[in-house]
């Protein structure tokens, strides 16, 4: 902690001594010294649930309504915030933008509108049950209060990078989309858990929708993030930057991917701490 020091040569002005005074903030030694054993967790009882855009939302009532029934049941026992993906419509706008030569930051701004539309749909469907849409910059400190009052907060999953989106390692598509947004929120509020609601059991060695022979696919029930990065799989069920986030996370130690489309009841099980899909964890 800094302390106030009176310096006579500066006319009696008060200055704050700090370990960061005069530092460049890029020194490896300095940054290593800033590590804390434990980071403050703002909402340690709140669970972050990310509802897939293409896997859930785009399938309409047949997919979404059974999941809503389970979420309403879970709301009585668990504190939650729901985050929405973009899905097929986001892919469509990315394609149009790419054909027009739009830079990655513009594509990010275009894609966030679709995630926002899905959040609006979900908030309307849940309005009479306490569903309330919140923005990225407002009310996140009040999540626990919302839950205690019986509300169910909903927000778009896309992180608000916009024009400030990072350049993609390959191609032009924004690398930080709704899976990343869900992780970043869970990490920074110190959430109890992060659960991705998808249409597959979990992580496979390749996309089972594209594989002609399911018998050659490996299913990973539980895998460390370092092992997964080392595998360098051709395809993943979550956005690749999420793995890097978990590797360097300070509060979140794991996340679970579940099949909520075919097994909505797995939502309750995952919230209760059961292993029903794929758990990707951070090595101690």
Number of C-alpha atoms within 10 A of each C-alpha: 6 11 9 11 12 12 11 9 7 9 8 10 11 13 13 11 12 12 10 11 10 7 10 8 11 8 10 8 9 14 10 9 9 10 10 9 6 8 11 12 17 16 20 16 18 21 20 26 25 26 29 25 24 17 20 23 25 17 13 9 12 11 18 19 14 16 23 16 12 16 21 16 12 18 18 11 11 18 26 27 30 24 29 31 32 29 21 15 16 20 15 12 16 22 15 12 19 17 9 9 12 16 16 24 19 19 24 27 19 16 27 22 17 23 27 21 15 25 26 19 15 23 22 15 15 20 14 10 14 19 21 21 23 18 12 14 8 8 12 19 12 13 22 20 14 20 20 13 10 15 23 24 25 25 25 29 31 27 21 17 16 18 13 12 20 14 15 12 9 8 10 17 23 23 20 21 25 27 25 21 23 28 28 19 19 26 22 17 21 21 23 21 23 26 24 26 27 22 19 21 20 24 25 19 18 18 15 17 9 8 11 9 9 13 8 11 14 12 15 16 17 15 16 18 21 16 13 16 13 9 10 11 11 8 13 15 17 17 14 16 15 19 21 12 16 24 19 11 16 18 19 24 18 19 18 25 26 26 22 26 23 15 15 21 17 21 23 17 14 18 22 12 12 12 16 18 24 22 21 24 21 19 13 5
